[in-house]
């Protein structure tokens, strides 16, 4: 599972669309959808913190369900910045 998969999993568990997630987290819909379309952008730590607030979980809880072997190089760098 990668970051995008985890976001989708949390949305499904909480009955949220990506559009509603964007609104509730204070992010633009374009930003959120860019994580899932051909732009395949990686969310920033700040964006992930905002998402975690919506789901009432910590970043540690967010990342605990992610298989680190499936992370992209950019995602790994983001995690290293979090340390």
GIBEL-V804091 format. One record per residue. N is the residue number from 1. PSI is psi in whole degrees, 0 to 359 (none if undefined). OMEGA is omega in radians with two decimals (* if undefined). NEAR is the number of other C-alpha atoms within 12 Angstrom. Layout:
((N & PSI & OMEGA & NEAR) (N & PSI & OMEGA & NEAR))
This chain:
((1 & 133 & 3.08 & 19) (2 & 184 & -3.07 & 28) (3 & 315 & -3.14 & 38) (4 & 318 & 3.11 & 31) (5 & 319 & -3.13 & 21) (6 & 319 & 3.10 & 30) (7 & 314 & 3.13 & 38) (8 & 321 & 3.11 & 26) (9 & 314 & 3.13 & 21) (10 & 322 & 3.09 & 27) (11 & 314 & 3.14 & 23) (12 & 316 & -3.13 & 16) (13 & 330 & -3.07 & 12) (14 & 7 & 3.10 & 16) (15 & 36 & 3.13 & 15) (16 & 141 & 2.97 & 21) (17 & 167 & 3.07 & 20) (18 & 326 & 3.12 & 29) (19 & 314 & 3.12 & 21) (20 & 323 & 3.09 & 21) (21 & 316 & 3.13 & 32) (22 & 312 & -3.13 & 28) (23 & 312 & -3.07 & 19) (24 & 333 & -3.13 & 23) (25 & 353 & -3.13 & 25) (26 & 15 & 3.12 & 22) (27 & 156 & 3.09 & 25) (28 & 151 & 3.09 & 19) (29 & 323 & 3.13 & 19) (30 & 316 & 3.12 & 20) (31 & 311 & -3.10 & 25) (32 & 313 & -3.11 & 34) (33 & 333 & 3.08 & 25) (34 & 337 & 3.09 & 20) (35 & 340 & -3.01 & 28) (36 & 349 & -3.12 & 22) (37 & 195 & -3.08 & 13) (38 & 342 & 3.07 & 9) (39 & 331 & 3.06 & 13) (40 & 47 & 3.12 & 19) (41 & 154 & 3.10 & 20) (42 & 132 & 3.13 & 31) (43 & 145 & 3.07 & 32) (44 & 164 & 3.08 & 24) (45 & 319 & 3.12 & 26) (46 & 316 & 3.12 & 19) (47 & 319 & 3.12 & 27) (48 & 323 & 3.07 & 37) (49 & 318 & 3.11 & 25) (50 & 320 & 3.11 & 27) (51 & 317 & 3.13 & 36) (52 & 325 & 3.08 & 27) (53 & 320 & 3.12 & 21) (54 & 317 & -3.09 & 26) (55 & 358 & 3.14 & 27) (56 & 47 & 3.07 & 18) (57 & 163 & 3.08 & 17) (58 & 167 & 3.05 & 18) (59 & 324 & 3.11 & 28) (60 & 317 & 3.10 & 17) (61 & 322 & 3.11 & 18) (62 & 310 & -3.05 & 31) (63 & 345 & -3.11 & 29) (64 & 337 & -3.12 & 16) (65 & 2 & -3.08 & 22) (66 & 131 & 3.05 & 24) (67 & 112 & -3.04 & 17) (68 & 342 & 3.09 & 18) (69 & 344 & -3.12 & 13) (70 & 1 & -3.12 & 17) (71 & 146 & 3.05 & 22) (72 & 167 & 3.12 & 21) (73 & 320 & 3.13 & 14) (74 & 320 & 3.11 & 19) (75 & 321 & 3.10 & 28) (76 & 318 & 3.11 & 24) (77 & 321 & 3.10 & 17) (78 & 317 & 3.12 & 21) (79 & 322 & 3.13 & 26) (80 & 327 & 3.09 & 11) (81 & 331 & -3.11 & 12) (82 & 332 & -3.10 & 16) (83 & none & * & 10))
